């Protein structure tokens, strides 16, 4: 019996240590795929090019704010809102003003200078869009709107249009 217990300890102790290290090594507050900004693609589970029917099936009925549809994303007790402007039956602008969504630690509410420092390695360029500045990622379709010293919005668009 003692030999059986010693054998079990030899297997279970290293396994327990490995699992503990794996759990501790995971980044604290790491965003799941549903709450990440995907450059050039979309925000969370909403992508440029999705149809309204696809999004309704995936996320349920949206709220409406004029021409903008607001989809609520839910996962493990967390919620966030992604807004969509449709054109030609497909999502052409996907954006959020909700801090639930993140890209490399930058989210709505992040200080502008911190966002610039964090995204420097992503090869961004600083430009203008609307009343404030914008950080454009190299794909030119993903931008972080800066206004009053912080990230005010995050957009993934089919075409950045007049923002330069």
N, C-alpha and C positions, 0 to 999 in steps of 0.2 A: 504494500500500500504506500509506504514512504517513497519507494522508487517511482511509483505512478505520480505522486504529488510533485516530486522533484522534476520529473519530466514535463508535467503540465506547467510548472513555474518557468522552466527554461523556454517554453514556447510562448506562454502568455505574457511574461514580463517584457520581453523585447517588443512584442506586438502592441502592448499597452503604451509603451514609450513612443513607438512610431506613430500611433494614432494621436497621442497627446501632442507630439511635435507638429504633426500635420495640421491639427486644429489651431495651434498657437501660431503657426507660420502663415495662416490665411490672413490677408489684409483686413484690418478692422473696418467694418462698415463698407466692405467691397460691394459695389453695385452689381446686382444681377443683370443679365442681358436685357431684361425688361425695363431697366432704369438707366441704361447707358445711351449716350449719343453715339450714333454710328455715322462717321463722316461720309458725306456724299450719298448716304443711303436713307437715313431717317433717325427718328428719336424713339427709343424703346421699341415696341412692337409695330410702330407706324412708319411706313416707308413711302418716299416719293414714288408715285406711280400706282399705289394701292387704289382699288376702287372702293366706293362707299359700301357696297355690298360685302366685300371682303372684310373691311374693318368692322362693320356691324356684326358680322358672323363671329369674328375673333374677339371683339371687345364689348359687344352689346350696343344698345341704342345710345347715340351721343346726345349731348345738349347742343343747343344752337345759340349763337351770338351773332345775329345778322348773317353775313355770308360764311361765317366761320363755324365749323363743327368741332365740338370739344369732346374728346374721348377720355374716359377715366381708365387708367391702368391700375390693376390691383394684383398684388402678390404678397403672400405671407404677412398680412396686416399692414402693408404699405400701400399708399395710393399716390398717384400723380396724374396730372392732366396734360394731354398733348392736344394741340389745336391744329386743325387742317383746313386749308382753303383748296377747294376742288376746281379744276378746269378741264373741260373735255371729258368729264366722267372719272377723272383720276386725280389723286392728291398731287398738287403742284407745289404747295408750300406746307411744310410741317414745322411747327414751332412750339415753344413752351416758355412760360414765365414761371414755371414751377421748379423750385429747387430740388425736387426729388430726382431729376435727371442729371447725369454727370458725364464729363469727358475729361480724363486725366486729372481728376480732382477739381475741375472747374465746373461750377454750377451757377444758376441764377443766384445773385446775392454775393458772389465772390468779388472781392476788391479788384478793381481794374488792373492795378499794378501787379498784384499777385497773379491774375489771369495772364497778363502779358508775359511775366517771368516763367510761369508754368508752361505756356504754349510755345515759348521760344524754340524749343527743340522740335516742335511739330512743323516748323517752317511757315508760320503764319505771316500774313502781312497786315498792317494796320491801314484801314481806309475809313471812309465815311458812309453812313447809311442813315437816312432820316435825321433826327435832331442830334444824334451823337456819333461816336466813333464805332467802328466794328472791327473785330479780329476775323480775318478770312483765313481758313485753312487752305492748303495748296489746291484742293479740289475746286475752289472758288464757289462751291455750293453750300458749304457749311460756314456759318458765321455766328459770332457771339456779339450781340449788341451791347455796347458800353454806354452808360448814361449816368450822370451824377455820381461818378466814381466807382461804379460797380457793374457787374454783368447783369443786364436787365432782361435779356431774352437770348434764346438759342434757336437758330433757324437752320433747316436743311431744305433747300429749294431746288426746283428744276433748273432755274436760271436766275442768277443774282441780279439781273436786270439793271436798274439804275444805281444800285449800290456800288460804289467804287472807292 
